[in-house]
Amino acid sequence: MAAALGGRGARRLRLLLSALKPGIRVPRPGPAAALSSSVTSARVAVNGVHLHYLRTGDGEHVVLLLPGMLGSGETDFGPQIENLSKKLFTVVAWDPRGYGLSRPPDRDFPVEFFERDAKDAVDLMKALKFKKVSLLGWSDGGITALIAAARYPSCIHKMVIWGANAYVTDQDEELYQGSICRHLLPLVQCPTLIVHGEKDPLVPRFHADFIHRHVRGSRLHLMPEGKHNLHLRFADEFNKLVEDFLQ
């Protein structure tokens, strides 16, 4: 699989998998029937590709869920799609281009792929006639959310991120050189909640601390037993935290 991703994607995938303990599954798209009947599935043309998304709820507050690497809205956010309040929120979970059901095209990793994902995400919501949305971004989706909030501030209401890294350390210098989105953090204007699992094997605590220091007015919430997939392992606690913050 890694070879098919191209050089940059393969290196990032190896880095992610190297930190995972045996038995942790890399999610793959499952059957749509696993979702409740209140969830609709569709595709829409955005920036030259057809992006797939799931939609549920009819609340006034619109929330976009941004998955991690190799993930999709369905594989990465089942408990959020099913259980976030459908009265308070309209929840949209997308598959970034090349992931899940947003294929073709196959996923590629040009230098600006995070910026491309951020523009795709914002333009998808515009295509769905949503003028302002909140973002829930996990892992690579958290990076995408930070870039979207910095680049398109008038479109973003609030943001929750977890499992995101903002810059490159000596340990992963082989993957990137320099900043991922560090230079954009001071541009983020929306209220931001950073959630961090203190047992996350992929993203050390100092990344969450760094984002917290550089995103003005942000809040940091630590989950002592949380790992990288804290929103799945502790879904009820996480969903309540998100609902309280977004209201």
N, C-alpha and C positions, 0 to 999 in steps of 0.2 A: 504493500500500500504506500509506504513512504516514498518508494522510487517513483511512483506515478504522480506524486505531488510536485515534483520539481525540486531544485536544490534548496531554495529558501524554505519551502514548506516542509521538506524532508528533515532539514536540520531542526526546525521548530518542533516537529512531531517527535523526533528522537529525544529532544530535551524534555518534552512533556512526559513521554512514556518512561524515561529513565528515572523519574522521580516517583512514579506510581508503584505502589506495593503490589505483589502478586495477588491476583483475585479481583483487582479493580477493573471494571469493564469499560472499554471505550464505547460510548453509545452509538448505535446505528438506527436509522429510521425504522420505526415499527409500523404495524398496520394501523390505518386510520380508524378502524373499528374499535381500537382500544380507548378512544376518546368518547365522551358522552355525546348525546345527540344535540346538546346545546352548543357544540363547537362546530363552526363552519370552516371549510377548507377551500381555498381559491388561489388563483395566480393572477398577477397583473403585470403589464409591461412597464418596466422602469429602466431608464438609462440603457436601452438596447438589449435587455434580457427580460425573462419572465420570472418574477420572484414569487415564491410560494409563501403563504401565510395562513395561520389559523386565527380565528376570531371568536370571541365569546363575551357575554355580558352586554349590558346596555346602559352602564353608568356614564355620567357626564365626563368623568376623569378618564382620559385615554392613556393606556400604558402599553409600551412596546417592550417585549422581552427579547434580549439579544444573546444568542447562544455562544458557547465556546468553540474552540477549534474542532472540526469534524462533526460538530453537533448540528441539531436542527431545533426548531421550536418545540416539536413534539418530544424528542428524546431528552432534551435538557430541562424542560419546564413542566412536566406532567402535573405535579402538585400545585403549581401556580395557575396553570390553565384551568384546572378543575376547581380549585378552592379559593382563589382570590374572589372577593365579593363581587358578584355580578350586578348588584344594585349600585354599588359605588363606582365600579370601573367598567370600561370597555377594554378588554385585554386582547392585544394582538401579539402573536409569536411568529417571527419570521424565520425563514431559511436564507442566510446570505447566499449570494450567487456562488454556484458550484457545490453547495451543500444541500443535503436532504433532497427535497423535491424542486429546488431551484436549479435544476439541471435539465438540458444543457444550458450553459457551457460547463465543462469540467472546471474544477477549482484550480486557479493558478495564484501565484504569489509574487506579483510585481512589487517593486520597492514601496509603492504607495498603497498597498492593499488595504491597510487599516483606514486610510483616508477614503478610499473607494467605497469600503463597506459603510463608513459613516454617511457618505453622500447618498448611497443607495437606501440606507435606513430612513433618512430624513425624506428623501423623494418618494419612497414607498408610502409613508404616512400622508404626504401631500396628495399622492394619487388616490388615496382612500378618503380624501377630503377632511383630514384632521389638521387643524391649523397649529395646535400646540399639544405636545404629548410629554409624558414622563417616561424615563428610561430605566429599565432593570437590566444591567449588563453583568454577565458572568464570565470571568477569565478573559479570553480574547474579546468577548462581547463587552466586557467592562472597559477595555481599551477603546473599542469602537464608540462606546457611549461617551467616554471622556472627550474624544475628538469631536463627536457630534455636538456635544454641549458647548465646546469651545468655538467651533466653527460656525454653528448655527444657533446662537443664543436665543433668538426671538422665537424659535420653534420648540424650545425645551422648557418644560414647567419645573419638574424636579427630577432627581436622579439617584438611583441606588446602584452601587457597584460592589463586587466582591470577587476575589481571586484574580485581580488585575495587577499587572506590573507596569510602571510608568517609564522605566529606563533599564539600561543594560548593566549588569554587574560583571565583575571579572570572570565569574563562573560561566556565564553564557555569552561571553564576548564573541565566540565563534558564530553565534546566530545573528546578532546585529552589531552595529558599531554606533555607539552614542545613544541618542535619545529615541524613545518610541513615541511618547506623547508628553514627556516632561516639560518641554518648552511651551506647551499649550495650557498647562494647568492653571496659570494665573488668569487665563481668559475665561475660565468657567464662571458663570454668573448665577446659575440656578442653585437652589438648596440641594445639598448633596449629602447622602448617607453612605459611608464606607463601612462595610461589614467584613470582618476578618476572622477566619477560623484559626485559632492559635496552634492547631495541629496540622495545618495545611502543608503537605509535603512538596508542593510545587512552588508556592509563592511565600517567601519569608515575611515576617511581620514588618520588617523595615520598609517594604513597598507600601503597605497600607499607611504607615506613619508618614512616609514621604508625601503621598497624595494628600493626606489630611493636613499637613503643614502648608501645602502649596495651593490647595483649593480653598479660597477664602470662605470662612463661615461654615465649613463642612463639619460633619459629626462622624465620630469613629465609634463603632460598636464591636466589641470583641466577644467571640463565642469560644470559651475555653476548650470545649471538646470538638469544635468544628474542624473539619478538614476541607479539602478543596470543593467538595460537593455538599457543603453545609445546608444549602437550600433544599436538597433532597433528603438528606439524613435527618435533619431537624426541620422538616417542612412546616409544621404547625407554628413553631416558634418564629421561624423566618417570615412566614406569611403575615403573622400578627405584627411583627416589627415593621414590615413594609407598609401594611395598611395604616398603621398608626402614623408613620412618617408622611405618607402621601396625602392624608386627609388634612 
